[in-house]
Amino acid sequence: MKKLADLRNHILANVPDLKRNPDKLLSFIEDGNIEFWQGPNLSHMYTLPIRIIVTDYSGEMDELVLPILSWLAYREPGADPQRTISFEAELLNNNSYDIIITVNVTERVIVTALETGFKTEHVLPEPEMAMNPDAEWQIIVDLHGFNEPVESDD
C-alpha cells in the first residue's frame, strides 16, 4: 500500500505547519477492500479509503486541500471528483480544528510467479505527458511502408 505513505509524504512536504509539526498528521486506512479475480492469476487491486487526520490545525483548509488535489491529479488521474474526497471538521476553539479528510484511491498490484515464489509490483500511475500547445505538429502517416509527412493547412 504505497499510496498511503506517498500521500502522507506529499502532505508533509507541502503543508508548512505540518512540516514543522508532523505529529499533528495521522494517516491510516480503514475498511479497505481487495479486488481479485478467480483463477491462477494472483494480481489484485486495493481499494483504499485513506484517512488523513490533522489535529489542532489553525491554518486555512485550502492549505491542506490543494496539496491533496495536486497529489490526486498525479497519482489518481481518473478519479471521480464527486466520490474521491470528503472531510469532517470539529471546531476546538476559535482558532483550531481537528480535521478528517478521506481520500478514496485504488492501487494495482501485479503478481508474477517465479520458481521460488512470487514477485509483486505496485503500479502507480505516471503523470500524463505535458503537451506544448504552441508547438507545430507534424503527422506521419505510414502507407504500406512509405513515410509521408502530412502537413496541416494552418
N, C-alpha and C positions, 0 to 999 in steps of 0.2 A: 504494500500500500504506500507507494512512493508519493502520491499526490498529497497526502496528509502532511508529511514533512516539507514537501515542496511549497505548499501554500503557507504553512507556518513561517518558513524561512523568508518567503516573499513579503509577508506582512511585517515581520520584524525588521527587514531591511528598508521598508518604505514608510513606516509609521514612526516618526521621531520619538513620540512619547513611549512607544513600546520598545524601541531600540534602546532607550535609556533604562526602561523598567520591564525587561522581558518576563518577569514573574507575574505581571498582570495579564499575560496572554496564556490561556489554556486552550488546548486543541485535542479533540478526540473524535471517534466515530461511534455512533450509537445506532443500533438497528440497521446495520448494513446487510446487504444480500450478496449472494454469489450466484451468478447465472452460468449454467454449464449445459453441455449437450451430451446426451447419452451416446455411448459407443467408446471406442478405444482412444479418441482424442481427448486429452485432459486439459486443453486450453479452456479458459473461462474468463469471466468478467466480473469485477467487483462493482457493486453499486454502493457508493459511499456518501452517506449524509454527514459531511464534515461539520462538526460543531466548533465554532470559534467563540470562546467566551473571553471578554475583556472586562476585567474588574476595576472598579473605581476609576472609570475613564472620564476625564474632564475636557477632552478635545472635541473637535467637531466630528459628527458622524461621517461626513464626506471624507475625512482623513482616513477612515477605516474602509469605507466602501470603494473608493476609487482604486486603491491597490488590489482589492479583491476582484473588481471588474476587469482590471488590466490583466490579472493572472488568468481569469476565466477566458478572456479573448485569446490568450496564448495557449493555455492547456486544455480548454474545453470549448473549442471554436463552434461546435454545432449545438451548444446548449440552448434549451428553450428558455427565453427570457422570463416567461411567466412562472416557471417552476423551479428555477435553478437556485435562487437565493431568497431567503426570508430572514426576518430578525425579530427579536423581542428586546425590550429595554426596561430597566427598573430605575427610576429616579431615586438616588440615595440621599441626596441633599440638593441644594440649589445649584451645585456646580459639577456633580459627577453622577455617572450611571454605571450599572452593570449591564453589559450588552451581550446578547447571544445572537450570533449570526450562523445560519445553517446554509451550507453550500452543497448542493447535490451534484455529484460528479460520478463518472464511471472510469474504470481503469482496466484495460485489457491485459490479459496475461497469456502469452503464447508458450505452450509447453512442448518441448521436443524430447522424444525418447532417446536415450543413449544406452550403450551396452551396460553401463554401470549405474544407471538411474535416470534422472530427468534433469533437463535444463529449462529454467524459466526465464522469460524475458517480459518485463513490464513495458508495454508500448505506450509512450507518452506522445501526444500529438506534437508535431512540429508546426511552427507558425506558417501561415500562408505566405507564398512568395510575394514580396512587395513589387508592385509594378510602377514604373515611371510613366505617368500619364502624358508627359511631354515627349516621350521617345517616339521616333519614327519607326513604324513597323514594316517588316518585310515578311511576306508569307511565301514559303517554299512549298510548291506542290510537286510531288513525285509521281509522274505519269509514266508507268512502265519503265522505270529505271532512269528517266531523264529528270534532272532537277531544273525546273524552270521558275525563276522568280516571278511572282505576280505582284505588281505594284498597284497601290490604290490610286484612285483618281484625285485624291485630296491634295 
